[in-house]
């Protein structure tokens, strides 16, 4: 199994940047597709970005495309989310997720597709 721990969240001014990390403290992540989700107060948890096992393919929500970059370093068992040009609308708890099963363009956007989740890290963006 995989145990995921997020880090790197914090308070940042609009237009600034943060880099989130998701580290596995259990099994290697090399056989798992990985994703980032976020959840703002009073809202549903929503898809942010996903990356294939090898890192060859990445996928982004329209709201973050061009600003965020997901990457992975399987040797370090770590997935990253580089967040640039942050907006107040990005304020949310950000969660790392992993799946060793079905991962398609039709399913990756939904929380149900992922078997493993981290505890989340808070990102707050102020004007």
C-alpha positions in Angstrom: 0.0 0.0 0.0 0.9 3.7 -0.3 0.8 6.3 2.5 0.9 9.8 1.2 2.0 13.0 3.0 1.6 16.4 1.5 3.7 19.4 2.4 4.5 22.9 1.2 1.2 24.7 1.7 1.0 28.1 3.3 -0.1 31.7 3.0 0.9 33.6 -0.2 -0.1 36.9 -1.8 -2.0 36.8 -5.1 0.5 36.5 -8.0 2.9 34.5 -5.9 4.0 30.9 -6.1 4.0 27.7 -4.0 5.4 24.3 -4.5 3.5 21.4 -3.0 5.1 18.0 -2.4 3.5 14.6 -1.9 5.8 12.0 -0.5 5.1 8.3 -0.1 6.1 6.8 3.2 5.2 3.3 2.2 5.4 1.6 -1.2 7.1 3.2 -4.2 4.8 5.4 -6.3 6.3 4.1 -9.5 3.3 1.9 -10.2 0.7 4.5 -9.4 -0.9 7.3 -11.4 -1.0 10.4 -9.2 -3.2 13.4 -8.9 -3.9 16.6 -6.9 -7.3 17.6 -5.8 -8.5 20.6 -3.8 -11.4 21.5 -1.6 -12.5 25.0 -0.6 -14.8 25.6 2.4 -18.4 24.6 1.6 -17.5 23.1 -1.8 -17.0 19.7 -3.3 -13.5 18.3 -3.7 -12.4 19.1 -7.2 -9.7 17.8 -9.6 -6.6 19.9 -10.1 -4.0 17.9 -12.0 -2.9 14.3 -12.7 0.2 12.6 -14.0 0.7 9.1 -15.6 3.0 6.5 -14.1 6.0 7.5 -16.1 5.3 11.2 -16.1 4.9 11.2 -19.9 1.3 12.5 -19.7 -0.2 15.3 -17.6 -3.7 16.6 -17.2 -5.1 19.8 -15.7 -8.3 21.4 -14.8 -9.1 24.4 -17.0 -9.0 26.7 -14.0 -5.3 26.0 -13.4 -3.9 25.1 -16.9 -1.0 27.4 -17.8 -0.4 28.3 -14.1 0.2 24.9 -12.4 2.6 22.1 -13.3 2.5 18.6 -11.9 5.6 16.5 -12.0 7.0 13.3 -10.4 10.3 11.9 -9.3 9.8 8.2 -8.9 13.3 7.8 -7.5 12.4 10.1 -4.6 8.8 8.7 -4.3 7.5 12.2 -4.6 5.0 14.1 -6.7 5.0 17.9 -7.0 2.6 20.6 -7.8 4.2 23.9 -8.8 1.6 26.6 -8.5 2.4 30.0 -10.1 0.3 33.2 -10.6 -1.8 32.2 -7.6 -5.3 33.7 -7.3 -7.6 34.0 -4.2 -9.8 31.4 -5.9 -7.0 28.8 -5.4 -7.5 29.0 -1.7 -8.3 25.4 -0.6 -7.0 22.3 1.2 -4.9 20.5 -1.4 -4.9 16.7 -1.4 -2.6 14.2 -3.1 -4.1 11.0 -4.4 -2.9 7.8 -6.0 -4.4 4.9 -8.0 -2.9 1.6 -9.1 -6.1 0.7 -11.0 -8.2 2.3 -13.6 -6.8 5.6 -14.9 -8.4 7.1 -18.0 -9.3 10.5 -19.3 -12.9 9.6 -18.4 -12.3 8.7 -14.8 -9.3 10.6 -13.6 -11.3 13.8 -12.7 -13.3 12.0 -9.9 -12.3 11.2 -6.4 -13.7 7.7 -6.7 -10.9 6.8 -9.1 -8.3 7.0 -6.4 -7.7 4.5 -3.6 -5.1 6.4 -1.6 -5.2 9.9 -0.2 -3.0 12.2 1.9 -4.2 14.3 4.8 -4.1 17.6 2.8 -2.1 20.8 3.0 -3.7 24.3 3.3 -3.1 26.9 0.6 -4.3 30.4 1.3 -4.0 33.2 -1.3 -4.8 36.8 -0.3 -5.1 40.0 -2.3 
